[in-house]
Amino acid sequence: MLNRPLRSVGEMGYAFRDQPFRTLSFSSASSPDAGLLDLFSTNNYSDSSGMRGGVVNLNSRQAPALAGVFTNTIRREDTPRNNPGTSPSPSPLASPTANNVAASLTLSTITAPLVNRAGLATLIENVPNSTGLGPSVPKTQREAIARALGEADQTRTWNLLIDVIAQSGKYAPGETNLAKFVVEGEQRYWVHVAIDRFTGRVIDKQIEVINE
């Protein structure tokens, strides 16, 4: 028993299923439970179609971003069994393990991108033992990945960074050679764009002026 509210839809992996001594599985590619990650959430969003900040794409190539989500995720709850009055002493996921898992996930999605959260189960099954969360560790520990990403991931939006260098200047009178453009001013911008990959619609953009 957790004796606390659920913090992530991934914690449904602690719940017993309709089989004796079996819990829901988010760590097997053949699991029929993986779709629950898409269906449920522990947060009540007033506008379910609205945008949320800080959400990571499961197909991201940025391993440090994924590692930041994993770091200090509870790996083991360590809830006391014999003394209900004793407080739990949870064990967080250490940074080296978080970095290894993040690197493994980015490599996996290069060849087989995910199309929804349910694909997390396949990713978790394929995480190697060298990361520290492979098949040799208990299911509840491997599913720390699902607990970390369950509320902080998506696959629908592409986040792009466009590096723009805008120059102003002139050509000499009568000049026809484009290479003879005389630069008189220059400004650099980073344009952050979020695109809905289903519709192609730009759902958000931010322009950042870079002063070097």
C-alpha positions in Angstrom: 0.0 0.0 0.0 1.2 3.5 -0.9 -0.8 5.2 1.8 -0.8 8.4 -0.3 -2.4 9.8 -3.5 -1.1 8.7 -6.9 1.4 11.1 -8.4 1.5 9.7 -11.9 -0.5 7.5 -14.1 2.5 5.3 -14.2 1.9 4.4 -10.6 -1.1 2.3 -11.8 1.6 -0.4 -12.2 1.4 -0.9 -8.5 -2.3 -1.9 -8.7 -3.4 -5.6 -8.7 -5.1 -6.9 -11.8 -7.8 -9.5 -12.1 -5.3 -12.3 -11.6 -3.9 -13.5 -8.2 -0.7 -11.7 -7.2 -0.3 -10.0 -10.6 -0.1 -6.2 -11.0 -0.8 -4.1 -14.1 2.2 -4.1 -16.4 3.9 -1.2 -18.1 7.1 -3.0 -18.8 6.2 -5.5 -21.5 5.6 -5.0 -25.2 2.8 -7.5 -25.2 1.1 -6.0 -22.1 -2.6 -5.3 -22.6 -2.4 -2.6 -19.9 -0.1 -0.1 -21.8 -3.1 1.8 -23.2 -4.0 3.0 -19.7 -1.1 5.4 -20.0 -2.9 7.2 -22.8 -6.4 6.9 -21.2 -5.8 8.2 -17.6 -4.1 11.1 -15.9 -3.7 12.1 -12.2 -4.0 15.7 -13.1 -7.2 17.6 -13.8 -6.6 20.0 -16.7 -9.4 22.5 -17.1 -8.7 22.6 -20.8 -7.6 19.2 -21.9 -6.9 20.5 -25.4 -4.7 23.3 -24.2 -0.9 23.6 -24.2 1.2 22.6 -21.2 4.8 23.7 -20.5 7.6 21.4 -19.5 6.3 18.4 -21.5 8.9 16.2 -23.1 8.5 14.4 -26.4 9.1 10.7 -26.1 11.0 10.7 -29.4 13.3 13.5 -28.3 17.0 13.3 -29.2 17.9 15.4 -26.2 19.0 12.8 -23.7 19.8 15.4 -21.0 16.1 16.5 -21.1 14.9 13.0 -20.4 17.6 12.4 -17.8 16.4 15.5 -16.0 12.9 14.0 -15.7 14.3 10.6 -14.5 16.7 12.0 -11.9 15.4 11.5 -8.3 12.3 9.6 -9.5 11.4 7.1 -6.8 12.9 3.8 -7.8 11.8 1.8 -4.7 9.0 2.9 -2.3 10.5 0.9 0.6 7.2 1.0 2.5 7.5 -0.8 5.8 5.7 -4.2 5.9 5.7 -5.0 9.6 5.3 -1.6 11.2 2.6 0.4 9.6 3.4 3.4 11.8 6.9 3.7 10.3 7.4 6.2 7.5 8.5 5.0 4.1 12.1 5.5 3.1 12.0 5.8 -0.7 15.1 5.3 -2.9 15.5 7.8 -5.7 17.0 7.1 -9.1 20.6 8.2 -9.1 21.9 10.5 -11.8 24.2 7.9 -13.5 21.3 5.5 -14.0 19.1 8.3 -15.2 21.7 9.3 -17.8 22.1 5.7 -19.0 18.4 5.2 -19.3 17.9 8.5 -21.2 20.7 7.6 -23.6 19.1 4.1 -24.2 15.7 5.6 -24.9 16.9 8.1 -27.4 18.7 5.4 -29.3 15.7 3.2 -29.3 13.3 5.8 -30.7 15.7 6.7 -33.6 14.8 3.4 -35.3 11.3 2.9 -33.9 9.6 6.2 -33.0 6.7 6.1 -30.6 3.2 7.2 -31.7 1.6 7.3 -28.2 2.3 6.9 -24.5 1.4 3.2 -24.7 4.7 2.6 -26.5 6.5 3.3 -23.2 5.9 -0.4 -22.3 7.9 -1.5 -25.4 10.7 1.0 -24.6 10.9 -0.2 -21.0 11.1 -3.9 -22.0 14.1 -3.1 -24.3 16.1 -1.1 -21.8 19.4 -3.1 -21.3 20.8 -4.3 -18.0 23.8 -2.0 -18.5 21.6 1.0 -17.6 20.7 -0.3 -14.2 17.0 -0.7 -15.0 17.1 -3.7 -17.3 15.2 -7.0 -17.2 17.3 -8.3 -14.3 15.8 -5.8 -11.8 12.3 -6.1 -10.3 9.3 -4.9 -12.4 8.5 -2.2 -9.9 11.9 -0.6 -10.3 11.9 -0.8 -14.1 8.6 0.9 -14.2 10.1 3.9 -12.6 10.5 5.0 -16.2 6.7 4.9 -16.7 6.1 6.7 -13.4 8.5 9.5 -14.4 7.2 10.0 -17.9 3.6 9.2 -17.3 2.5 12.8 -16.8 5.4 14.6 -18.5 5.5 13.2 -22.0 3.8 13.3 -25.3 4.3 12.3 -28.9 2.1 14.6 -30.9 4.1 17.8 -30.9 7.4 18.5 -32.6 9.5 21.1 -30.9 11.9 22.8 -33.3 14.7 25.4 -32.9 15.4 27.6 -35.9 18.6 29.6 -35.8 18.1 32.8 -37.9 20.8 35.3 -38.7 19.3 38.4 -40.3 21.7 40.8 -42.1 21.1 44.3 -43.4 23.2 46.1 -45.9 23.4 47.2 -49.5 25.0 46.6 -52.9 27.1 49.1 -54.7 25.3 51.0 -57.5 25.0 48.8 -60.6 26.3 45.7 -58.8 24.9 42.4 -60.1 27.1 39.9 -58.2 25.1 38.7 -55.1 28.4 37.8 -53.4 29.3 41.5 -53.3 26.6 42.3 -50.7 28.0 44.7 -48.1 26.9 43.8 -44.6 26.2 46.8 -42.4 24.3 45.2 -39.6 23.5 41.7 -38.2 21.1 40.3 -35.7 20.7 36.7 -34.5 17.4 35.1 -33.4 16.4 31.7 -32.0 12.9 30.8 -33.1 11.3 28.1 -31.0 8.3 26.5 -32.8 5.9 23.8 -31.6 4.1 22.0 -34.4 1.2 19.6 -34.2 2.4 16.6 -36.2 -1.1 15.4 -36.9 -2.4 18.7 -38.4 0.8 20.5 -39.3 -0.5 23.6 -37.4 2.0 25.8 -35.5 0.5 25.8 -32.0 3.2 28.0 -30.4 6.3 30.0 -31.2 8.7 32.1 -29.2 11.4 34.4 -30.6 14.6 34.9 -28.6 17.1 37.7 -29.5 20.7 36.5 -29.2 23.3 39.1 -28.2 26.8 37.8 -28.6 
